[in-house]
Amino acid sequence: MKKLLKKVFKTLDIKIADENRVRVESGGLLVPKCEITILGQMSLLTNDKVSSFLTLAQTGDMDALISLNTFVKIELKKLLIENGLVYDEDSEKIWIPKESGYEELFNFPFIHVRIIDAESALVSKAIKAPLKNKQLIREAIASERFQGLADRILHYGGDLEFFAED
């Protein structure tokens, strides 16, 4: 998944550079550097440290917070579709734990892409969609690689016993 997203964002970066050349010639405003934060399942799939030991369901749905202009958003959506993916328009509704951290995924001249830290993505899934993510959260807790996961789930009102039940 990471390789596919790199291709998408690299192509998008080239499109922005081309658009900026046109805008310079016409005296228009340049497209500024864009910040994209990938959330949810896609953030876990692109995180090499996590995807190597957790069983993750493949998804074509990309949840992301995007600070970019209309041109970039339209081009990104087209590129995602061309590559069998789709931007989730409800991404802004995803709940993000307050103390979440972020890791850089790619940094191109016109696009900076980062992912939410894996533990925070798992906390979000455990709190907002526990039934759908029961097996994933169970596996993450059992792995003992997320030292704060159980405590953070409890802190946000999650039910750890739910994840222990069959």
VOGU-3710 file (C-alpha; in Angstrom, 3 decimals, decimal comma):
1> mkkllkkvfk> 0,000/0,000/0,000  2,843/2,360/0,849  4,352/1,899/-2,611  1,004/2,650/-4,267  0,475/5,788/-2,193  3,992/6,972/-2,956  3,179/6,690/-6,661  -0,091/8,622/-6,179  1,472/11,437/-4,170  4,544/11,704/-6,383
11> tldikiaden> 2,270/12,046/-9,425  0,176/14,626/-7,583  3,317/16,571/-6,719  4,255/16,667/-10,430  0,749/17,873/-11,313  1,058/20,693/-8,781  4,456/21,691/-10,209  2,950/21,756/-13,712  -0,022/23,793/-12,503  2,290/26,261/-10,787
21> rvrvesggll> 4,253/26,745/-14,032  1,000/27,595/-15,820  0,007/29,953/-13,003  3,361/31,738/-13,092  2,974/32,331/-16,835  -0,542/33,651/-16,408  0,216/35,722/-13,313  -2,008/33,597/-11,061  -1,504/32,604/-7,443  0,704/29,564/-6,874
31> vpkceitilg> -0,608/26,398/-5,264  1,014/26,321/-1,811  2,590/23,214/-0,254  -0,143/20,843/0,943  -0,356/18,954/4,218  -2,087/15,560/4,136  -2,578/13,439/7,263  -3,642/9,860/6,649  -5,853/8,341/9,341  -7,634/5,063/10,028
41> qmslltndkv> -6,875/1,728/8,404  -4,787/3,285/5,647  -2,422/4,751/8,264  -1,909/1,268/9,695  -1,399/-0,311/6,271  1,325/2,207/5,389  3,102/1,898/8,736  5,845/-0,695/8,182  6,272/-1,252/11,929  2,617/-2,246/12,307
51> ssfltlaqtg> 1,677/-3,893/9,034  4,386/-6,509/9,568  2,729/-8,065/12,643  -0,951/-7,048/12,765  -3,542/-8,692/10,542  -4,940/-5,737/8,625  -7,897/-5,767/6,268  -7,031/-4,210/2,926  -9,045/-1,141/2,089  -9,453/1,116/-0,892
61> dmdalislnt> -10,845/3,864/1,303  -8,435/6,620/2,311  -9,314/8,659/5,376  -7,232/11,813/5,437  -7,225/15,333/6,743  -6,207/17,573/3,888  -5,167/21,197/3,925  -5,090/22,018/0,269  -6,845/23,999/-2,372  -9,596/22,836/-4,708
71> fvkielkkll> -7,256/22,063/-7,621  -5,196/19,673/-5,489  -8,208/17,965/-3,937  -9,759/17,328/-7,368  -6,482/15,971/-8,746  -5,915/13,778/-5,679  -9,383/12,274/-5,941  -8,811/11,506/-9,644  -5,454/9,875/-8,942  -6,877/7,782/-6,131
81> ienglvyded> -9,672/6,506/-8,379  -7,190/5,733/-11,180  -5,294/3,583/-8,667  -8,306/1,744/-7,250  -8,657/3,913/-4,165  -11,168/6,492/-3,030  -10,960/9,514/-0,739  -13,447/9,292/2,121  -15,346/12,584/2,159  -16,296/11,932/5,795
91> sekiwipkes> -12,658/11,964/6,934  -13,209/15,191/8,867  -15,628/13,281/11,126  -13,007/10,789/12,348  -12,358/11,089/16,056  -8,685/11,612/16,885  -7,412/11,172/20,468  -6,029/14,444/21,859  -2,494/13,199/22,478  -2,039/11,666/19,018
101> gyeelfnfpf> 1,322/11,863/17,348  2,198/11,841/13,652  4,962/10,325/11,565  6,204/11,567/8,224  5,390/9,250/5,344  6,495/11,335/2,331  7,818/14,836/1,828  7,763/16,075/-1,754  8,334/19,668/-2,906  4,586/20,475/-2,947
111> ihvriidaes> 3,123/17,796/-0,670  3,899/16,714/2,885  2,208/13,430/3,831  2,114/12,073/7,346  0,264/9,319/9,190  -1,276/9,259/12,632  0,711/7,119/15,057  -0,470/3,513/15,126  -1,507/3,424/18,768  -3,733/6,493/18,341
121> alvskaikap> -5,321/4,991/15,211  -6,070/1,840/17,208  -7,545/3,840/20,110  -9,812/5,672/17,668  -10,971/2,380/16,163  -11,537/0,832/19,611  -13,642/3,753/20,817  -15,646/4,635/17,714  -16,061/1,235/16,002  -15,336/-1,500/18,553
131> lknkqlirea> -17,481/-4,199/16,957  -15,940/-3,743/13,514  -12,407/-3,692/14,956  -12,724/-6,246/17,757  -10,238/-8,757/16,341  -7,718/-6,057/15,376  -7,787/-4,442/18,830  -7,570/-7,841/20,520  -4,532/-8,704/18,407  -2,895/-5,311/19,072
141> iaserfqgla> -3,336/-5,626/22,846  -2,052/-9,215/22,836  1,037/-8,191/20,860  2,191/-6,072/23,828  3,798/-3,657/21,337  1,437/-0,811/22,247  2,273/-0,082/25,864  -0,417/2,561/26,359  -3,203/1,068/24,251  -5,283/-0,561/26,994
151> drilhyggdl> -4,960/2,451/29,314  -5,884/4,878/26,552  -8,931/2,808/25,569  -10,074/2,875/29,195  -9,310/6,598/29,501  -11,688/7,356/26,616  -14,464/5,144/28,001  -13,780/1,951/26,080  -14,622/-1,492/27,424  -11,570/-3,785/27,512
161> effaed> -13,723/-6,760/28,504  -15,531/-6,432/25,165  -12,260/-7,142/23,341  -11,536/-10,161/25,587  -14,928/-11,814/24,916  -15,471/-14,344/22,162
//
